[in-house]
Amino acid sequence: MEEASRFTNLGYVIEHHNEYLYPIAAALFICTCAYVWLANLLRTASPEASSRGLKLGKQDYNQQPLCNSLSASTAVITNGSVPYRDDKWNDKYSSMMEQLVPEIMQHTLSYLDYKSLCNMSMTNSVIRRAASDDSAWKSLFHKDFSGEQDTVVAANKWKAHYAVTKAVADANKTFYKKFKAKSLRGMSKLWLQADYVKCIHPGGELLSGYDVVMANWKIVFNWSQRYDFSLDEVRVRVRGESAWVTVKEFVNSSVEPLLATNIFELHDGHWLLVHHHSSPQMEAGTDFGQFG
């Protein structure tokens, strides 16, 4: 009997079975979101009935304190919130998400992608603070970008560092998108107009200067060859106003990849290419001769 009572004791469960708390909290969060979505759907389908329910939940609650349970259930159905009284006994409304323990809320938010996290930050002040917390964006950064960046220290905030790293990753994607489309106009907008920009194609010579590089892209795009890229092991690193991306390029479903390095610089709020170098991956054991 004593042994059985230990498992029914809340303190014992929290102490010895806390690994179940986060999955339960995540499931509760998902169910809450689904419940609110369904409530909003019903409210849209029947505006008149919804307005009556919302009135009962917000106004009649003040006049009929004995109907707290009914008012609470009505409020949950209509707008996903439950009534409570603050320290000054003023009636307030908060969502179930807002009433979670902060640690559980943070853990729940760690399952979201960056778009969902940004959307959550636009709901209310409580969730905005949780969704803007540095730990949430640090966790998302290490989830979305390479594990090689474990030692990275954000210069300002992790949210800002995530944003700038993603901007470089997007610029890199745009480069291959314009490459595939053979868009000379699009490619010309991606490069910095400077005399020190460099471009080296596989087996090609060193091209230096914006005009020379663009003239070469015109030649490449005039070929009948297609350029379908599949990218792997994309690694993005940002330091101040400079960034570099290393990537394996699989062109036209090739088995052997090309190893590429793309270097960007930040100018007027845009990440522009200043260097592109692509070369074949050599087989293991290849004799490279004398280096020096």
Helices and strands as residue ranges (DSSP letters): H 2-8, H 10-16, G 18-20, H 21-45, H 47-58, H 60-63, G 65-67, H 68-79, E 81-85, E 91-95, G 97-99, H 102-109, H 114-120, H 125-131, H 134-144, G 147-149, H 158-181, H 184-190, E 198-200, E 207-208, H 210-222, E 229-239, E 242-251, E 258-267, E 270-280
